[in-house]
């Protein structure tokens, strides 16, 4: 924190101030999220993917799903799909893709294309609707 510039500090504070409003936006979509949860409730296993900042989110989401549902869930870096995880893809094992609107957006979309090519179902959690996904939960962007 000692090396944090004034501009970066202000940006972080502005982001923190926006959080309550952004959380309210997400909670306003509760009915849609419940509908999606019911649609994916038949899954016996789920895969979570993300790149760079999205990968720890995918890991934590996978862990939380295991803790609350006792179903099999695994998280993988999206960049590693071709090294084994793609072999697991099938309609019965949906993938939750963490897709931030950043410089890796196109690579994340390419990973979703690979999953769709294997008839996988995708639920994206993203800053904008993802056409490659079957469903998208849109979350506000915050620096």
Secondary structure, 3 states (H helix, E strand, C coil): CCCCCHHHHHHHHHHHHHHHHHHHHHHHCHHHHHHHHHHHCCCCEEEEEECCHHHHHHHHHHHHHHHHHCCEEEEEEHHHHHHCHHHHCECCEEEEEEECCCCCHHHHHHHHHHHHHCCCCEEEEECCCCCCCCEEEECCCCC
